[in-house]
Amino acid sequence: MSMRDLLAGYALTTALFVFGCLVIERNTPGLKGIRWLKMAFSLTSAGLVLAMCRSYLPSVLTIVFPHLAVFFALVLIHQAINDVLELNQSYLPLSLAIGIADCAGLLFFTLAHPNVDMRIYLLDTADALQAGLTAAVLFGCRNAALRSPIRTAGYLAAGIGTVHLLRIAESIAHPPQIDMVQLGTPQAFFVFFTFILGLAYGLSVIWLSFCAQRNRLQTLALTDGLTGLLNRRAFEETLHRELTYAQRSGQCTGLVLIDLDFFKSINDVHGHPAGDEVIRRVSSALQIAARGSDALARFGGEEFVVLLRDTDLQQSSAIAERMRQQVASLRGLPEGVRVTASIGVAISSPFDTPESLLKNADDALYASKRAGRNIVSCHREQPDPPDRTQSPRQSPHQSLDQSPDQDPRPALQPTRGY
């Protein structure tokens, strides 16, 4: 098969790839990296078309430009990966330096002192360096949610770099004879294998982009937009999973329910922007007081909830008290407001469901409200096995500021200063 036939097939395939990127970009707005990928394969396709015209156009266009097109396509794919993964580090200056050196060498060994061997050494060295750089960035990325597509793209980038290095070794051992009529078997193999790896590399970046977008959408669906904490839906799923594990392992799970005192007056007097800023500051304070293993969520309005893994009542009370103090010590809030929190703590029993554990923490929270607020109260009763025929409670509480006379639930013992 002639070299022109191979180049024509490769050019057609890359053009189809670009068309596929256009379709994806049109039907999936906001998908990151596709714009760079589209430019990379458009550049590759243009280089292949020019390489087919070697007998009709100047050498600069048919030799230098196609070689540089391959290198800068790898640079653009690297930029696509940076865009998808939102990486801060940029190796673009290093890539440009390699590209400039490669361009200067190709011009010299094409126009001033034609030498096929040196052009191969320069091209493959530059491509191997760029592919290796991208592989290093991918393997250095510690994103557990995207581990599979990241590793796949990294292995393909490393594979491209390895093939280029093997081609250098082959060219040193057996100097190539390249013309537009017949391509030697070793060189045809390297060109074909590099092209297949390049296509797979591009597809892996598309896969990575889709996975990253799905991960971002999932994060948005499970986090609170104001605070960045888990939202109620995500917390309820976490609570169900952790409570099941705790009951199987015989461990206890603590639940802390937190409600800001008189928060409605902050919104009424100072406005909702001030109230939103207070919510953000309180969420930051709670994160400082929480442990790394705890699950913290905004449960709704001015209410927060914390899941304490593998803790008993005393440990949970101590953590809750630390959170109360952290909130009460906040300074510099909008309009100079002061904020305190009433907190209820409950510990799971072997018979607890997520609904019953939330209700126990809710009862303890009401006890803090009745006792004067800015207090930590603990639920100390051991519930009987729940009646599975009863419907689950839909909300932890309806109104935390109702009077004790209107609340039929028994008062709980408040605790302060753990």
SEZA-537824 format. One record per residue (C-alpha): residue number from 0; x negated, y negated, z; residue in three letters. Coordinates in steps of 0.02 Angstrom, whole numbers, plus 50000, padded with zeros to 5 digits. Each point is the difference from the previous one (the first is absolute). Layout:
<atoms>
<atom NUM <X Y Z> 'ALA'>
...
</atoms>
This chain:
<atoms>
<atom 0 <50000 50000 50000> 'MET'>
<atom 1 <49932 49829 49953> 'SER'>
<atom 2 <49968 49866 50129> 'MET'>
<atom 3 <50130 49888 49917> 'ARG'>
<atom 4 <50134 50133 50025> 'ASP'>
<atom 5 <49956 50015 50184> 'LEU'>
<atom 6 <50001 49812 50024> 'LEU'>
<atom 7 <50167 49984 49910> 'ALA'>
<atom 8 <50078 50130 50114> 'GLY'>
<atom 9 <49929 49918 50155> 'TYR'>
<atom 10 <50059 49827 49942> 'ALA'>
<atom 11 <50177 50063 49969> 'LEU'>
<atom 12 <50006 50084 50171> 'THR'>
<atom 13 <49941 49845 50093> 'THR'>
<atom 14 <50126 49895 49903> 'ALA'>
<atom 15 <50138 50116 50058> 'LEU'>
<atom 16 <49935 49984 50177> 'PHE'>
<atom 17 <50010 49811 49988> 'VAL'>
<atom 18 <50178 50016 49936> 'PHE'>
<atom 19 <50041 50110 50150> 'GLY'>
<atom 20 <49929 49866 50116> 'CYS'>
<atom 21 <50111 49870 49916> 'LEU'>
<atom 22 <50153 50109 50029> 'VAL'>
<atom 23 <49954 50028 50183> 'ILE'>
<atom 24 <49966 49815 50026> 'GLU'>
<atom 25 <50167 49953 49923> 'ARG'>
<atom 26 <50103 50126 50098> 'ASN'>
<atom 27 <49908 49986 50166> 'THR'>
<atom 28 <49973 49815 50038> 'PRO'>
<atom 29 <49872 49963 50134> 'GLY'>
<atom 30 <49902 50162 49975> 'LEU'>
<atom 31 <49821 49953 50040> 'LYS'>
<atom 32 <49849 50042 49894> 'GLY'>
<atom 33 <50093 50036 49837> 'ILE'>
<atom 34 <49952 49833 49923> 'ARG'>
<atom 35 <49815 50037 50024> 'TRP'>
<atom 36 <50021 50178 49939> 'LEU'>
<atom 37 <50090 49941 49844> 'LYS'>
<atom 38 <49857 49880 49962> 'MET'>
<atom 39 <49870 50137 50029> 'ALA'>
<atom 40 <50076 50121 49875> 'PHE'>
<atom 41 <50039 49861 49875> 'SER'>
<atom 42 <49816 49955 50004> 'LEU'>
<atom 43 <49952 50182 49977> 'THR'>
<atom 44 <50118 50021 49853> 'SER'>
<atom 45 <49930 49843 49915> 'ALA'>
<atom 46 <49823 50064 50024> 'GLY'>
<atom 47 <50044 50169 49922> 'LEU'>
<atom 48 <50080 49917 49849> 'VAL'>
<atom 49 <49846 49891 49973> 'LEU'>
<atom 50 <49885 50151 50018> 'ALA'>
<atom 51 <50095 50082 49855> 'MET'>
<atom 52 <49951 49853 49889> 'CYS'>
<atom 53 <49813 50023 50020> 'ARG'>
<atom 54 <49971 50006 49812> 'SER'>
<atom 55 <50096 49841 49968> 'TYR'>
<atom 56 <49966 49879 50142> 'LEU'>
<atom 57 <49842 49931 50084> 'PRO'>
<atom 58 <49912 50107 50129> 'SER'>
<atom 59 <50040 49878 50139> 'VAL'>
<atom 60 <50186 50036 49977> 'LEU'>
<atom 61 <49988 50187 49965> 'THR'>
<atom 62 <49863 50051 50123> 'ILE'>
<atom 63 <49977 49869 50136> 'VAL'>
<atom 64 <50182 49953 50028> 'PHE'>
<atom 65 <50067 50181 50009> 'PRO'>
<atom 66 <49867 50047 50126> 'HIS'>
<atom 67 <50036 49846 50106> 'LEU'>
<atom 68 <50187 50034 49985> 'ALA'>
<atom 69 <49978 50166 50088> 'VAL'>
<atom 70 <49902 49921 50141> 'PHE'>
<atom 71 <50117 49854 50028> 'PHE'>
<atom 72 <50150 50118 49992> 'ALA'>
<atom 73 <49926 50086 50153> 'LEU'>
<atom 74 <49980 49829 50082> 'VAL'>
<atom 75 <50183 49960 49966> 'LEU'>
<atom 76 <50055 50167 50071> 'ILE'>
<atom 77 <49900 49959 50155> 'HIS'>
<atom 78 <50094 49836 50012> 'GLN'>
<atom 79 <50164 50095 49981> 'ALA'>
<atom 80 <49953 50110 50149> 'ILE'>
<atom 81 <49954 49845 50102> 'ASN'>
<atom 82 <50170 49926 49957> 'ASP'>
<atom 83 <50096 50158 50047> 'VAL'>
<atom 84 <49909 50029 50164> 'LEU'>
<atom 85 <49991 49813 50042> 'GLU'>
<atom 86 <49815 50014 50039> 'LEU'>
<atom 87 <49910 49845 50060> 'ASN'>
<atom 88 <49825 50043 49941> 'GLN'>
<atom 89 <49960 49957 49819> 'SER'>
<atom 90 <49857 50076 49902> 'TYR'>
<atom 91 <50040 49899 49844> 'LEU'>
<atom 92 <49836 49899 50006> 'PRO'>
<atom 93 <49901 50162 50006> 'LEU'>
<atom 94 <50101 50074 49857> 'SER'>
<atom 95 <49973 49843 49896> 'LEU'>
<atom 96 <49813 50006 50032> 'ALA'>
<atom 97 <49994 50181 49941> 'ILE'>
<atom 98 <50105 49953 49847> 'GLY'>
<atom 99 <49887 49854 49954> 'ILE'>
<atom 100 <49845 50108 50012> 'ALA'>
<atom 101 <50085 50135 49896> 'ASP'>
<atom 102 <50052 49873 49869> 'CYS'>
<atom 103 <49825 49928 49986> 'ALA'>
<atom 104 <49924 50173 49980> 'GLY'>
<atom 105 <50128 50054 49870> 'LEU'>
<atom 106 <49970 49843 49896> 'LEU'>
<atom 107 <49813 50028 50006> 'PHE'>
<atom 108 <50006 50184 49952> 'PHE'>
<atom 109 <50130 49969 49866> 'THR'>
<atom 110 <49937 49843 49914> 'LEU'>
<atom 111 <49818 49970 50047> 'ALA'>
<atom 112 <49938 50177 50022> 'HIS'>
<atom 113 <50133 50129 49950> 'PRO'>
<atom 114 <49989 50154 50111> 'ASN'>
<atom 115 <50146 50121 50024> 'VAL'>
<atom 116 <49920 50086 50150> 'ASP'>
<atom 117 <49976 49839 50097> 'MET'>
<atom 118 <50178 49945 49963> 'ARG'>
<atom 119 <50065 50164 50073> 'ILE'>
<atom 120 <49890 49981 50153> 'TYR'>
<atom 121 <50059 49822 50029> 'LEU'>
<atom 122 <50184 50036 49970> 'LEU'>
<atom 123 <50007 50157 50106> 'ASP'>
<atom 124 <49900 49923 50141> 'THR'>
<atom 125 <50115 49849 50010> 'ALA'>
<atom 126 <50157 50108 49991> 'ASP'>
<atom 127 <49934 50121 50131> 'ALA'>
<atom 128 <49959 49856 50118> 'LEU'>
<atom 129 <50173 49922 49980> 'GLN'>
<atom 130 <50091 50166 50020> 'ALA'>
<atom 131 <49894 50043 50151> 'GLY'>
<atom 132 <50037 49830 50077> 'LEU'>
<atom 133 <50187 50028 49981> 'THR'>
<atom 134 <49987 50176 50070> 'ALA'>
<atom 135 <49907 49934 50152> 'ALA'>
<atom 136 <50136 49871 50031> 'VAL'>
<atom 137 <50137 50132 49984> 'LEU'>
<atom 138 <49916 50126 50115> 'PHE'>
<atom 139 <49967 49861 50125> 'GLY'>
<atom 140 <50185 49953 50008> 'CYS'>
<atom 141 <50082 50065 50159> 'ARG'>
<atom 142 <50184 49994 49954> 'ASN'>
<atom 143 <50077 50160 50065> 'ALA'>
<atom 144 <50166 49970 49913> 'ALA'>
<atom 145 <49915 49993 49829> 'LEU'>
<atom 146 <49865 50130 50031> 'ARG'>
<atom 147 <50045 50118 49857> 'SER'>
<atom 148 <50010 49873 49856> 'PRO'>
<atom 149 <49847 49908 50066> 'ILE'>
<atom 150 <49897 50160 50007> 'ARG'>
<atom 151 <50061 50053 49827> 'THR'>
<atom 152 <49949 49833 49923> 'ALA'>
<atom 153 <49834 50008 50094> 'GLY'>
<atom 154 <49958 50174 49936> 'TYR'>
<atom 155 <50042 49949 49821> 'LEU'>
<atom 156 <49892 49843 50014> 'ALA'>
<atom 157 <49858 50106 50068> 'ALA'>
<atom 158 <50028 50124 49859> 'GLY'>
<atom 159 <49985 49863 49869> 'ILE'>
<atom 160 <49838 49940 50079> 'GLY'>
<atom 161 <49932 50178 50005> 'THR'>
<atom 162 <50039 50031 49816> 'VAL'>
<atom 163 <49907 49842 49951> 'HIS'>
<atom 164 <49849 50053 50101> 'LEU'>
<atom 165 <50004 50173 49920> 'LEU'>
<atom 166 <50007 49919 49829> 'ARG'>
<atom 167 <49842 49903 50040> 'ILE'>
<atom 168 <49913 50162 50050> 'ALA'>
<atom 169 <50062 50087 49842> 'GLU'>
<atom 170 <49942 49855 49891> 'SER'>
<atom 171 <49827 50005 50078> 'ILE'>
<atom 172 <49986 50188 49971> 'ALA'>
<atom 173 <50077 49999 49826> 'HIS'>
<atom 174 <49998 49829 49915> 'PRO'>
<atom 175 <50171 49975 49918> 'PRO'>
<atom 176 <50036 49985 49815> 'GLN'>
<atom 177 <50153 49888 49986> 'ILE'>
<atom 178 <50078 49945 49837> 'ASP'>
<atom 179 <50174 49966 49933> 'MET'>
<atom 180 <50010 50167 49910> 'VAL'>
<atom 181 <49961 50132 50130> 'GLN'>
<atom 182 <49980 49991 50188> 'LEU'>
<atom 183 <49881 50123 50082> 'GLY'>
<atom 184 <50081 50130 50112> 'THR'>
<atom 185 <49925 49940 50167> 'PRO'>
<atom 186 <50043 49818 49964> 'GLN'>
<atom 187 <50174 50046 49939> 'ALA'>
<atom 188 <50027 50096 50163> 'PHE'>
<atom 189 <49945 49854 50108> 'PHE'>
<atom 190 <50106 49874 49903> 'VAL'>
<atom 191 <50153 50114 50008> 'PHE'>
<atom 192 <49979 50042 50184> 'PHE'>
<atom 193 <49973 49817 50046> 'THR'>
<atom 194 <50156 49952 49904> 'PHE'>
<atom 195 <50108 50132 50087> 'ILE'>
<atom 196 <49933 49949 50170> 'LEU'>
<atom 197 <50035 49818 49957> 'GLY'>
<atom 198 <50182 50037 49960> 'LEU'>
<atom 199 <50020 50102 50159> 'ALA'>
<atom 200 <49917 49857 50095> 'TYR'>
<atom 201 <50127 49877 49931> 'GLY'>
<atom 202 <50145 50115 50044> 'LEU'>
<atom 203 <49933 50021 50177> 'SER'>
<atom 204 <49999 49810 50021> 'VAL'>
<atom 205 <50183 49995 49944> 'ILE'>
<atom 206 <50040 50137 50127> 'TRP'>
<atom 207 <49907 49902 50134> 'LEU'>
<atom 208 <50097 49843 49955> 'SER'>
<atom 209 <50169 50088 50015> 'PHE'>
<atom 210 <49951 50080 50166> 'CYS'>
<atom 211 <49940 49833 50068> 'ALA'>
<atom 212 <50162 49915 49950> 'GLN'>
<atom 213 <50102 50139 50079> 'ARG'>
<atom 214 <49898 49982 50159> 'ASN'>
<atom 215 <50028 49812 50003> 'ARG'>
<atom 216 <50187 50020 49975> 'LEU'>
<atom 217 <50007 50132 50137> 'GLN'>
<atom 218 <49906 49884 50116> 'THR'>
<atom 219 <50122 49859 49963> 'LEU'>
<atom 220 <50146 50117 50033> 'ALA'>
<atom 221 <49931 50055 50169> 'LEU'>
<atom 222 <49932 49838 50071> 'THR'>
<atom 223 <50078 49842 50067> 'ASP'>
<atom 224 <49971 49854 49883> 'GLY'>
<atom 225 <49976 49871 50138> 'LEU'>
<atom 226 <49880 50091 50115> 'THR'>
<atom 227 <49925 50140 49896> 'GLY'>
<atom 228 <50051 50126 50133> 'LEU'>
<atom 229 <50101 50156 49965> 'LEU'>
<atom 230 <50183 49965 49969> 'ASN'>
<atom 231 <50143 50090 50086> 'ARG'>
<atom 232 <50020 50133 49866> 'ARG'>
<atom 233 <49816 50046 50003> 'ALA'>
<atom 234 <49997 50003 50190> 'PHE'>
<atom 235 <50150 50115 50013> 'GLU'>
<atom 236 <49917 50122 49880> 'GLU'>
<atom 237 <49840 49992 50104> 'THR'>
<atom 238 <50094 50023 50163> 'LEU'>
<atom 239 <50091 50154 49935> 'HIS'>
<atom 240 <49838 50078 49939> 'ARG'>
<atom 241 <49901 49960 50158> 'GLU'>
<atom 242 <50138 50057 50117> 'LEU'>
<atom 243 <50013 50167 49910> 'THR'>
<atom 244 <49812 50023 50016> 'TYR'>
<atom 245 <50000 49951 50183> 'ALA'>
<atom 246 <50136 50125 50043> 'GLN'>
<atom 247 <49909 50140 49910> 'ARG'>
<atom 248 <49834 49960 50083> 'SER'>
<atom 249 <50072 49966 50173> 'GLY'>
<atom 250 <49936 49821 50003> 'GLN'>
<atom 251 <50092 49843 50050> 'CYS'>
<atom 252 <50038 49853 49887> 'THR'>
<atom 253 <50024 49827 50070> 'GLY'>
<atom 254 <50118 49871 49926> 'LEU'>
<atom 255 <49989 49815 50038> 'VAL'>
<atom 256 <50143 49885 49951> 'LEU'>
<atom 257 <49959 49813 50003> 'ILE'>
<atom 258 <50121 49854 49986> 'ASP'>
<atom 259 <49950 49816 50003> 'LEU'>
<atom 260 <50093 49903 50133> 'ASP'>
<atom 261 <50118 49860 49945> 'PHE'>
<atom 262 <49934 50007 49823> 'PHE'>
<atom 263 <50162 49934 49927> 'LYS'>
<atom 264 <49971 49834 50086> 'SER'>
<atom 265 <49832 49983 49909> 'ILE'>
<atom 266 <50086 50017 49832> 'ASN'>
<atom 267 <50142 49883 50052> 'ASP'>
<atom 268 <49889 49863 50071> 'VAL'>
<atom 269 <49843 50009 49893> 'HIS'>
<atom 270 <50063 50082 49841> 'GLY'>
<atom 271 <49971 50166 49915> 'HIS'>
<atom 272 <49824 49959 49934> 'PRO'>
<atom 273 <49942 49977 50180> 'ALA'>
<atom 274 <50089 50161 50047> 'GLY'>
<atom 275 <49913 50093 49859> 'ASP'>
<atom 276 <49831 49937 50058> 'GLU'>
<atom 277 <50037 50058 50177> 'VAL'>
<atom 278 <50045 50173 49934> 'ILE'>
<atom 279 <49835 50007 49904> 'ARG'>
<atom 280 <49899 49947 50151> 'ARG'>
<atom 281 <50087 50123 50114> 'VAL'>
<atom 282 <49971 50143 49877> 'SER'>
<atom 283 <49814 49958 49997> 'SER'>
<atom 284 <49996 49997 50190> 'ALA'>
<atom 285 <50085 50170 50009> 'LEU'>
<atom 286 <49876 50073 49877> 'GLN'>
<atom 287 <49857 49940 50110> 'ILE'>
<atom 288 <50077 50083 50153> 'ALA'>
<atom 289 <50045 50163 49911> 'ALA'>
<atom 290 <49882 50146 49975> 'ARG'>
<atom 291 <49939 50053 49829> 'GLY'>
<atom 292 <50106 50158 50005> 'SER'>
<atom 293 <50162 49910 50043> 'ASP'>
<atom 294 <50136 49964 49872> 'ALA'>
<atom 295 <50064 49821 50014> 'LEU'>
<atom 296 <50154 49939 49906> 'ALA'>
<atom 297 <50116 49853 49989> 'ARG'>
<atom 298 <50166 50080 50041> 'PHE'>
<atom 299 <50109 49853 49952> 'GLY'>
<atom 300 <50011 49813 50036> 'GLY'>
<atom 301 <49897 49963 50154> 'GLU'>
<atom 302 <49986 50182 50052> 'GLU'>
<atom 303 <49844 50110 49987> 'PHE'>
<atom 304 <49973 50183 50038> 'VAL'>
<atom 305 <49840 50098 50034> 'VAL'>
<atom 306 <49973 50188 49990> 'LEU'>
<atom 307 <49866 50059 50123> 'LEU'>
<atom 308 <49930 50168 49951> 'ARG'>
<atom 309 <49955 50125 50138> 'ASP'>
<atom 310 <50031 49886 50151> 'THR'>
<atom 311 <50085 50025 50167> 'ASP'>
<atom 312 <50110 49874 50091> 'LEU'>
<atom 313 <49858 49918 50095> 'GLN'>
<atom 314 <49893 49975 49845> 'GLN'>
<atom 315 <50148 49936 49900> 'SER'>
<atom 316 <50045 49877 50137> 'SER'>
<atom 317 <49822 49935 50006> 'ALA'>
<atom 318 <49997 49972 49812> 'ILE'>
<atom 319 <50171 49916 50005> 'ALA'>
<atom 320 <49943 49885 50140> 'GLU'>
<atom 321 <49846 49954 49899> 'ARG'>
<atom 322 <50114 49955 49855> 'MET'>
<atom 323 <50112 49895 50113> 'ARG'>
<atom 324 <49851 49903 50065> 'GLN'>
<atom 325 <49931 49977 49825> 'GLN'>
<atom 326 <50164 49924 49940> 'VAL'>
<atom 327 <50021 49890 50155> 'ALA'>
<atom 328 <49823 49931 49979> 'SER'>
<atom 329 <50028 49938 49822> 'LEU'>
<atom 330 <49957 49817 49979> 'ARG'>
<atom 331 <50005 49879 49855> 'GLY'>
<atom 332 <50170 50059 49938> 'LEU'>
<atom 333 <50104 49884 49889> 'PRO'>
<atom 334 <50078 49852 50090> 'GLU'>
<atom 335 <49909 50054 50158> 'GLY'>
<atom 336 <50127 50135 50039> 'VAL'>
<atom 337 <49964 50136 50127> 'ARG'>
<atom 338 <50057 50177 49972> 'VAL'>
<atom 339 <50019 50151 50113> 'THR'>
<atom 340 <50058 50178 49968> 'ALA'>
<atom 341 <50108 50124 50092> 'SER'>
<atom 342 <49941 50179 49976> 'ILE'>
<atom 343 <50076 50172 50024> 'GLY'>
<atom 344 <49897 50161 50008> 'VAL'>
<atom 345 <50059 50179 49978> 'ALA'>
<atom 346 <49908 50166 49993> 'ILE'>
<atom 347 <50061 50146 49895> 'SER'>
<atom 348 <50063 50161 50077> 'SER'>
<atom 349 <50011 50171 49916> 'PRO'>
<atom 350 <50184 49967 49964> 'PHE'>
<atom 351 <49986 49823 49930> 'ASP'>
<atom 352 <50051 49952 49825> 'THR'>
<atom 353 <49942 49837 49918> 'PRO'>
<atom 354 <50171 49926 50041> 'GLU'>
<atom 355 <49997 50051 50182> 'SER'>
<atom 356 <49822 49938 50025> 'LEU'>
<atom 357 <50045 49832 49923> 'LEU'>
<atom 358 <50152 49990 50113> 'LYS'>
<atom 359 <49893 50034 50154> 'ASN'>
<atom 360 <49879 49862 49950> 'ALA'>
<atom 361 <50149 49888 49966> 'ASP'>
<atom 362 <50070 50034 50174> 'ASP'>
<atom 363 <49833 49954 50076> 'ALA'>
<atom 364 <49997 49841 49896> 'LEU'>
<atom 365 <50171 49951 50067> 'TYR'>
<atom 366 <49932 50026 50176> 'ALA'>
<atom 367 <49862 49874 49963> 'SER'>
<atom 368 <50130 49877 49936> 'LYS'>
<atom 369 <50106 50021 50156> 'ARG'>
<atom 370 <49851 49982 50115> 'ALA'>
<atom 371 <49956 49828 49933> 'GLY'>
<atom 372 <49905 50033 49837> 'ARG'>
<atom 373 <49812 49997 49968> 'ASN'>
<atom 374 <49993 50170 50087> 'ILE'>
<atom 375 <49954 50179 49954> 'VAL'>
<atom 376 <50128 50131 50052> 'SER'>
<atom 377 <49983 50188 49984> 'CYS'>
<atom 378 <50132 50131 49970> 'HIS'>
<atom 379 <49970 50131 50135> 'ARG'>
<atom 380 <50148 50116 49981> 'GLU'>
<atom 381 <49978 50173 49925> 'GLN'>
<atom 382 <50145 50023 49879> 'PRO'>
<atom 383 <50098 50159 49981> 'ASP'>
<atom 384 <49991 50093 49835> 'PRO'>
<atom 385 <50097 49890 49877> 'PRO'>
<atom 386 <50168 50048 49930> 'ASP'>
<atom 387 <49961 50034 49816> 'ARG'>
<atom 388 <50182 49971 49954> 'THR'>
<atom 389 <49992 49816 50044> 'GLN'>
<atom 390 <49962 49876 49863> 'SER'>
<atom 391 <49830 49912 50011> 'PRO'>
<atom 392 <49988 49822 50064> 'ARG'>
<atom 393 <49987 49878 49855> 'GLN'>
<atom 394 <49915 49853 50087> 'SER'>
<atom 395 <49889 49985 50154> 'PRO'>
<atom 396 <50111 49862 50068> 'HIS'>
<atom 397 <50127 49872 49942> 'GLN'>
<atom 398 <49963 49851 50112> 'SER'>
<atom 399 <49860 49989 50126> 'LEU'>
<atom 400 <50065 49842 50081> 'ASP'>
<atom 401 <50169 50064 50062> 'GLN'>
<atom 402 <50031 49988 50187> 'SER'>
<atom 403 <49971 50149 50117> 'PRO'>
<atom 404 <50185 50007 50039> 'ASP'>
<atom 405 <50038 50040 49818> 'GLN'>
<atom 406 <49870 50139 49989> 'ASP'>
<atom 407 <50063 50168 50067> 'PRO'>
<atom 408 <49827 50081 49997> 'ARG'>
<atom 409 <49911 50030 50167> 'PRO'>
<atom 410 <49865 49878 50052> 'ALA'>
<atom 411 <49822 50062 49987> 'LEU'>
<atom 412 <49853 49958 50109> 'GLN'>
<atom 413 <49895 49859 49925> 'PRO'>
<atom 414 <49812 50005 50015> 'THR'>
<atom 415 <49876 49858 49986> 'ARG'>
<atom 416 <49811 49980 50000> 'GLY'>
<atom 417 <49927 50169 49954> 'TYR'>
</atoms>
